[in-house]
Amino acid sequence: MSKQSFEHLLEKYLAGECTPAEKRLVEQWYDLMGNEMQPPQSEADWKVVKAKMWLKVRKEANITEPTVIPFFKNLFFVQ
């Protein structure tokens, strides 16, 4: 799962548009947060909660961020 699809699913959950399986998944993510999870009071709080949750989900699912490798690396300018 990418961070983008993670955030999309959270948005669907908040809008009440998830399937029952998606809802269970998001609720499992909330459970990963334990007692440190406080309801967000502002947009800034919500961003912090999403970032913390993504870190926990990545750790639990052993998800790694893709490594960006430059396509062009001075191939034409080697002397």
Beta strands, then each sheet from edge to edge (+ up, - down):
end
